[in-house]
Amino acid sequence: MKRALLALALMLATPAAAVLPDEMLPDAAQEARARAISKDLRCVVCQNQSIDDSDAPLARDLRVLVREQIARGSSDAEVRDYVVARYGNFVLLKPPMEGDTLLLWLGPFAILLLGGAGLIFWQRRKPVATPDATPLTEAERAELDRLAGPQD
């Protein structure tokens, strides 16, 4: 019964957004814009979460900054550009493919290629030559048979 309740609780659990009520804009359209922009910005503390999902104090500051820019009448692109100007392309969850982010985009493929090449090299390497084994003597063969026991 406990497992069933735990499974039900896990199915009903949804990730809670970190946006606090005091951060929200009174205009629903502006708040929706702020949430959309926040989902594309990386929390520079957590790094694997958007600022919309992060509870970090810096993520809260960035959410407030986004909402301030929207309240001033900035477009979505202007808000993103403003945040990128302050924190760099790293703050974007999907950074543009540029010179400084090229390694970020191509690094995983390079690792896969190097790993594949290493695997192919490892499988195609020549086996190490072993010296010819001397055949067993009759006494060694008899001892081996005795240790192996009767075979069916």
Sequence and secondary structure as in RCSB ss.txt:
>XXXX:A:sequence
MKRALLALALMLATPAAAVLPDEMLPDAAQEARARAISKDLRCVVCQNQSIDDSDAPLARDLRVLVREQIARGSS
DAEVRDYVVARYGNFVLLKPPMEGDTLLLWLGPFAILLLGGAGLIFWQRRKPVATPDATPLTEAERAELDRLAGP
QD
>XXXX:A:secstr
 HHHHHHHHHHH        GGGS SSHHHHHHHHHHHHTBB TTTSSSBTTT   HHHHHHHHHHHHHHHTT  
HHHHHHHHHHHH GGGBSS    GGGHHHHHHHHHHHHHHHHHHHHHHHS            HHHHHHHHHHH  
  
